Amino acid sequence: MPEKTNFSLNRNQIKYIVVAAMIIDHIAWGFVDRINPYFGGTMHFIGRLTGATMAYFVGEGYQYTRSVPKYHLRLGIFAIISWGPFVYFEYGFFPFCGESANILTNLSQSVIFTLFLGFTAIRVWESPRIDKPIKVCLVVLICMASCIGDWAFMNVLGCLFVHVFRNDPKKKWTAFTLTYFTPNFLMITYLAIGSGLDMALRNIFQFGVLLVPIMLRFVYNGESGSKASVHKWFFYAFYPLHLLILGFLRWGF
């Protein structure tokens, strides 16, 4: 459990912060980037707080949930519910309703999908009926499946490492940080070499994800906050709803 500090926030408080960061990020994708990509990049930098933080809490949630199957099912249901709104916000049509859409566009999935797969990876890892080499192969396959989703394999491994190394803080924070830093570093390096410095600078906001382990390590106090159901269901319901609203504002009815 993270250490308490003079300035500490519980899980609910941090979730509301990263939800606000997500809204800022999505507003940038939908309305700001085409006007001012560098200002949009600043908004995306803030938005990098969301995906990895949610992955951390899902990885932690396996240990604290009262029902692992119900938690898993809830993630799966809301991944399905969020599919249409996510595609609509991104592309202006619902899955398989766009005349010029390709299969990858239609199958694009939201961050809840990759969180669902991250939780799936934990359940695979914890299964006493599966041998270790098979578990590794299955996790690799889950990572491959996550490539159609937002935050892709990073959220799968982020969830898994938080759980696997929960009793070893040094390994947990190292694995969690490298999971998000390494692919983004490689991507920006590739852009700098292949597309030029300007393109790399436009994507430098990806390093905002490094704020997540800092925030969770030194600000999160390990407590859940209020147990009121409104807090739990708000996070699930708000995600597809805000995508629909922003989608309508972006593309029209």
C-alpha positions in Angstrom: 0.0 0.0 0.0 1.3 3.5 -0.8 2.7 5.5 2.0 0.6 8.3 3.5 2.0 11.8 3.1 1.0 15.3 4.3 -0.7 15.8 1.0 -2.6 12.7 0.1 -5.6 11.7 -2.0 -7.8 8.6 -1.9 -8.8 6.6 -4.9 -12.0 8.3 -5.6 -10.4 11.8 -5.5 -7.7 10.7 -7.9 -10.3 9.1 -10.2 -12.2 12.4 -10.4 -8.9 14.2 -11.2 -8.0 11.8 -14.1 -11.6 12.0 -15.4 -11.2 15.8 -15.7 -7.8 15.2 -17.4 -9.6 12.8 -19.8 -12.1 15.4 -20.8 -9.4 17.9 -21.4 -7.6 15.3 -23.6 -10.7 14.5 -25.6 -11.6 18.1 -26.2 -8.1 18.6 -27.6 -8.5 15.6 -30.0 -11.9 16.7 -31.1 -11.6 20.5 -31.4 -8.2 22.0 -30.6 -5.5 20.0 -32.5 -6.6 21.2 -35.9 -6.5 24.8 -34.8 -3.3 24.7 -32.6 -1.5 21.4 -32.3 0.9 22.6 -29.7 -1.8 23.9 -27.4 -3.6 20.6 -28.1 -0.4 18.9 -27.1 -0.4 20.6 -23.7 -3.9 19.3 -23.2 -2.9 15.8 -24.2 0.0 16.0 -21.8 -2.5 16.5 -19.0 -4.7 13.7 -20.5 -1.9 11.2 -20.2 -2.8 10.9 -16.6 -5.9 8.9 -17.3 -5.2 5.6 -19.0 -2.2 4.5 -16.9 -3.9 5.6 -13.6 -7.0 3.5 -14.4 -4.8 0.6 -15.3 -3.1 0.9 -11.9 -6.5 0.9 -10.1 -7.7 -2.1 -12.1 -4.6 -4.0 -11.2 -5.1 -3.1 -7.6 -8.8 -3.9 -7.8 -8.2 -7.6 -8.3 -7.0 -7.8 -4.7 -9.7 -5.6 -3.1 -12.9 -6.4 -5.1 -15.5 -8.5 -3.3 -16.2 -10.5 -6.5 -13.6 -11.0 -9.2 -16.1 -12.4 -11.7 -18.5 -9.5 -11.2 -15.8 -6.9 -11.5 -14.6 -8.7 -14.7 -18.1 -8.8 -16.1 -18.7 -5.2 -15.3 -15.6 -4.2 -17.3 -16.7 -6.4 -20.2 -20.2 -4.9 -20.3 -19.0 -1.3 -20.3 -16.4 -2.1 -22.9 -19.2 -3.2 -25.2 -21.3 -0.2 -24.2 -18.4 2.2 -24.9 -17.5 0.7 -28.3 -20.1 2.6 -30.3 -19.6 6.0 -28.6 -15.8 5.6 -28.9 -15.9 4.9 -32.7 -18.4 7.7 -33.1 -16.3 10.2 -31.3 -13.2 9.2 -33.2 -14.6 8.8 -36.7 -18.1 10.3 -36.9 -20.0 7.1 -37.4 -21.0 4.1 -35.3 -19.4 0.7 -35.9 -20.2 -0.8 -39.3 -22.3 2.3 -40.3 -19.6 4.2 -42.1 -19.6 3.8 -45.8 -15.8 4.2 -46.2 -14.8 2.6 -42.9 -12.4 -0.4 -42.9 -12.5 -3.3 -40.5 -9.9 -1.9 -38.1 -11.8 1.4 -37.8 -15.0 -0.5 -37.1 -13.4 -2.7 -34.5 -11.6 0.2 -32.7 -12.0 -0.1 -29.0 -11.9 2.2 -26.0 -9.7 2.3 -23.0 -12.2 0.2 -21.0 -11.6 -2.6 -23.5 -7.9 -2.7 -22.7 -8.6 -2.5 -19.0 -10.9 -5.5 -19.4 -8.1 -7.3 -21.1 -5.7 -6.3 -18.4 -8.0 -7.8 -15.8 -8.3 -10.9 -18.0 -4.5 -11.2 -18.0 -4.5 -11.1 -14.2 -7.1 -13.8 -14.0 -5.1 -16.0 -16.4 -2.0 -15.4 -14.3 -3.8 -16.3 -11.1 -5.3 -19.5 -12.5 -4.0 -22.6 -10.8 -5.1 -24.8 -13.7 -2.7 -23.2 -16.2 1.0 -23.9 -16.4 3.4 -20.9 -16.3 4.6 -21.2 -20.0 1.0 -21.3 -21.2 0.2 -18.3 -19.0 3.0 -16.3 -20.7 1.7 -17.3 -24.1 -1.8 -16.3 -23.3 -0.7 -12.9 -21.9 1.1 -12.3 -25.2 -2.0 -13.2 -27.1 -4.1 -10.9 -24.9 -1.6 -8.1 -25.6 -1.9 -8.7 -29.4 -5.7 -8.6 -29.0 -5.5 -5.3 -27.2 -3.9 -3.6 -30.2 -7.3 -2.6 -31.5 -7.9 -0.7 -28.3 -6.9 2.6 -26.7 -3.6 2.3 -24.8 -3.2 -1.1 -26.3 -0.7 -3.5 -24.7 0.5 -0.9 -22.2 -2.7 -1.2 -20.2 -2.7 -5.0 -20.3 0.9 -5.1 -18.9 0.3 -2.2 -16.6 -2.6 -3.9 -14.9 -0.7 -7.2 -14.7 2.5 -5.8 -13.3 0.7 -3.8 -10.6 -0.9 -7.1 -9.4 2.1 -9.4 -9.8 4.5 -7.1 -8.0 2.0 -5.8 -5.5 4.2 -6.9 -2.6 7.5 -5.6 -4.0 7.2 -1.8 -4.5 10.5 -1.4 -6.3 9.7 -4.0 -8.9 6.1 -2.7 -9.2 7.1 0.9 -9.9 9.9 0.0 -12.1 7.8 -2.4 -14.3 4.9 0.0 -14.3 6.9 3.0 -15.3 8.9 1.1 -18.0 5.7 -0.3 -19.4 4.5 3.1 -20.4 7.8 4.9 -20.9 9.5 2.5 -23.3 7.0 2.2 -26.1 6.4 6.0 -26.1 10.2 6.7 -26.1 10.6 4.3 -29.1 7.7 5.9 -30.9 9.0 9.4 -30.5 12.5 8.4 -31.5 11.1 6.7 -34.6 9.2 9.9 -35.5 12.2 12.0 -35.0 14.3 9.9 -37.3 11.6 9.1 -39.9 9.4 12.2 -40.0 11.6 15.0 -38.5 11.9 16.9 -35.3 8.7 18.8 -35.6 6.6 15.6 -35.8 8.4 14.2 -32.7 7.8 17.5 -30.8 4.1 17.3 -31.6 4.0 13.9 -29.9 6.2 14.8 -26.9 3.1 15.0 -24.8 3.2 11.2 -24.6 5.7 11.6 -21.8 3.0 13.1 -19.7 2.3 9.5 -18.7 5.4 9.7 -16.4 3.3 11.9 -14.1 1.3 8.8 -13.2 3.8 6.8 -11.2 4.9 10.1 -9.5 1.3 11.0 -8.5 0.4 7.4 -7.4 3.7 6.9 -5.5 3.7 10.2 -3.6 0.1 11.4 -3.5 -2.2 8.3 -3.4 -2.8 7.2 0.2 -4.0 3.7 -0.7 -7.5 4.4 0.6 -10.7 4.0 -1.5 -12.6 6.9 -0.2 -16.4 6.8 0.1 -18.0 3.4 -0.6 -21.2 5.1 -2.0 -22.2 3.3 -5.2 -22.5 6.7 -7.0 -18.7 6.9 -7.1 -18.3 3.4 -8.7 -21.0 3.8 -11.2 -20.2 7.3 -12.2 -16.8 6.3 -13.7 -18.5 3.6 -15.8 -21.4 5.6 -17.0 -19.6 8.9 -17.6 -17.1 7.4 -20.0 -19.5 6.4 -22.9 -21.8 9.4 -22.1 -19.2 12.0 -22.5 -17.9 10.4 -25.7 -21.5 10.6 -27.2 -21.8 14.3 -26.1 -18.4 15.3 -27.5 -19.1 13.2 -30.7 -22.4 15.1 -31.3 -20.6 18.4 -30.8 -17.8 17.3 -33.1 -19.8 15.6 -35.9 -23.4 16.7 -35.4 -26.5 14.5 -35.2 
